[in-house]
Amino acid sequence: MMKVIFGDSRNMKEVKDNSVGLVLTSPPYYNAPFDFPDLFPSYADYLSLLNDVGKEIFRVLEEGRVAVFVTADVRIHGELYPIVADLIKIMQSLGFKYQERIIWKKPEGYIRISRRSGVLIQHPYPLYYYPDNVYEDILVFKKPGKFIPRNKEESKIDVNKFQREKWYLSVWEIANVRPQDKYSKYSAPFPEELARRIITLYSYVGDTVLDPFAGTGTTLKVANELKRNAIGYEIDLELKDIILERIGVNTLFGKPQIIEREDAKRLRNKLREKIEEKLQRKGLRERNK
């Protein structure tokens, strides 16, 4: 089963209680200047979204199963917003147990939009230091209760690969989706290898994998390839074509079911216009220096 719902994931009425085997998602980075500029009126509004979606995740997740968030703190106009710490507090307040933190380390040469270290290069004096961020957090939260294994033999993990690729470490070195990738201009997708590891380690064949912030559909695509059912929520209708392109017209479980709700929005073009304006202003400032 593959289902994509275009609508607000604060209401996941299409998903039954205790029916999801794994949640894997990456929420939008709070008002990140080159990804989601001015998307939220305030940081409090952003945390309210995480709290409301977290409540729905707790409802639909099976007992003993986990919700995995790929996220990072965000710096805006010099201020660092503690998204990781606040998300942990929110999920614990909702009844989840904070089970694990894995560091996703990107290649040192990774550049998405700009190098923060360039500030010190332009102003080589104390207090102009802003390091380039080459990691994100993978946060694992467990819903209390005892999980029920299914399809154990078919879901068995390749121990040789587990050891060879060092999955056993709390730091995973995985190349990110490059800025020139066709999907990067639509959102900030995490790499398929990251999704593949998480889905393999935290779910069984035949489970349902849910992504409340589906973006370009990475989680859905990989879940289908690994013989899991998949449900994705995405509020932005402008991502519909790119999601359908990624997951395909036909999946392992047949034709995907597409639902468009009245609370879906069209956001991507407006966000891209704001990003282009910021890039142009940034280019003008650099040329005028």
Buried (B, 14 or more C-beta within 10 A) or exposed (E): BBBBBBBBBBBBEBBEEEBBBBBBBBBBBBBBBBBBBEBBEEBEEBBBBBBBBBBBBBBBBBEBBBBBBBBBBBBBEEEEBEBBEBBBBBBEEBEBEBEEEBEBBBEEEBEBEBBEEEBBEEEEEEEEEBEBBBBBBBBBBBBEEEBEEEEEEEBEEEEEEBEEBEBEEEEBBBEBBEEEEEBBEBBBBBBBBBBBBBBBBBBBBEBBBBBBBBBBBBBBBBBBBBBBBBBBBBBBBBBBEBBBBBBBEEBBBEEBEEEEBEEBBEBBEBBBEBBEEBBEEBEEEEEEE
